[in-house]
Amino acid sequence: MAGTNPEAVIETRGLRRVFKSRRRQVDAVAGVDLNVSRGEIFGFLGPNGAGKTTTLRMLATLLPPSGGTARVAGCELATQQDRIRERIGYVGQAGGSDREITGRTELVFQGRLYGMSTQAAHRRAAELIEMLELEGAADRKTGTYSGGQKRRLDIGMGLVHSPELLFLDEPTTGLDPQSRARVWDEVRRMHERGTTVFLTTHYLDEADALCDRIAIIDYGKIVAEGSPEELKRAIAGDVVNFTIAGDQQRALDLVKDQDFVREARLENGSVHLYVDRGEVAMPAILRLLDAARLQLMTVELHRPSLDDVFLRQTGRSLREAAA
Amino acid sequence: MKVLRDTWLVFGRYFGLFIRNPVWVAIGVLQPVLYLVLFAPLLNPIATMRGFPPGGAYNVFVPGLLVQLGMFGAAGVGFSLIAELRMGVIERLRVTPVSRVALLFGRALRDMFSIVLQSLILILIALPFGLSIHPLGVVVVLALIGLIGLLTASIAYAVALVVKSEDSYAPIVFTAALPILLLSGVLLPMSIAPKWLQNIAAVNPLLYAVDAARHIFNDNLGDPSVAKGVLILAVLSVISVVIGARQFGRAVA
């Protein structure tokens, strides 16, 4: 499969990972095909346990795949791990700095691990400290850092050797909104410098706002892939969500076979409709409910979100699946 | 050589952590000193028993204490590794091109250093009690104890990487350490043991280490058991470093 796409930074075919425990076998990643192009911010969206981190760890040489092939940064994953390691950065969920060591020492050490001289590593550490605005914290032990400072340091460690590809595993999980926005800014700056960023997230808004392209993964399989816009457009039309007083099933039975309804289902105790044109559908729905003497409690009309994409593909809401 | 450079780097990191917390050296020395003060005097009357090795109570007992220090001083090193697994440090190191051998060997060297330092302190403290040893003997015995530390630390790290939790690590390591210790002749010489016990003890590498150390302290540096003990430990250390490095290579956390 060498050289199938010169612009591909990540290319996988049938990538699999099986975890065996005493009793059973779990297909954490069940055949994933991915194409990530140079310079993209690629998002891997899915609920916890969907296989995001496992895929990422395989691509970052931390976990051997059970099957399939992958090329990462122009090298074969199976045979050229050392060369891949030189070209990628990886920021895991736990981060990776020692609580007892200062941020600057960690950055310098990280640079030295990538073969830099002591001076070069110090220079690079100072650069990153300035870039990530860690001046005030750099010479304190990382155990004293706030969540946002620590996450920025973690990202800095992944960037020490200016990798062409950076993996970020749930970079904003557990951060306050302000720190989250800072991390987004950093990711966009990396993007501007031409770094390819592959991140996982279970936040819909993060995938939507930050990523050029996303793949939605569920139970170890990719269920949809494309730009957020494309994915949302694939769900043509609008989404209407409503509840009635009493049994929702009655309302569903009433509307599901109407011409203007493309798809209808019960979701979280409300009726969920995909319709061609929301502004036409709404009055029609109201008339139907009135005629059947069903009392409308809440109603909502919106453009499809990534959650609708997820719902459409998996039959579950991501918010529900993530909970 | 990349392995040497990386080993030096990794050693530097853990040495830095170590010197900022010298209290561990004090704790490491305290226990053998307690043995020295509170237990060794009991040996004086039985040092004249048939089967008790020559050289006086302290020259028989201190080598055993040193071996014990070498082993127990290194048996606990996996705890810090498990803490690092949790902080993501190990994963972060493994994703860099750093040599896997260096990840193990660099830290184990730090542990060796700490154990050799503690051993030296213990020898110095034992001198006024009546221990006598040739300076060259001190060098050889420190090398021997260093090897025990390296062997034990490498195995301890491998176990920590496999079990990944303190709750499993502690019972495994300390349960394994006790029979090895008892059958090494650390507390009392195995020469006074019944035959069946000696037979079991014959497969214990630490027995040969203790034997070698006692000969060194008896001014018998040229005795074949010294070379034998050092060689056995050197070979086992190399094997355990390889096993430990392989665990760093495949650690699935």
Interface residues (C-beta under 8 A of the other chain):
Chain A: A60 T61 L62 L63 P64 D82 R85 E86 I88 G89 Y90 G92 Q93 A94 G95 G96 S97 D98 R99 E100 I101 T105 F109 Q110 R112 L113 Y114 G115 M157
Chain B: D6 L9 R13 G16 L17 R20 E84 R86 M87 G88 V89 E91 R92 L93 R94 V95 T96 P97 V98 R250 V252
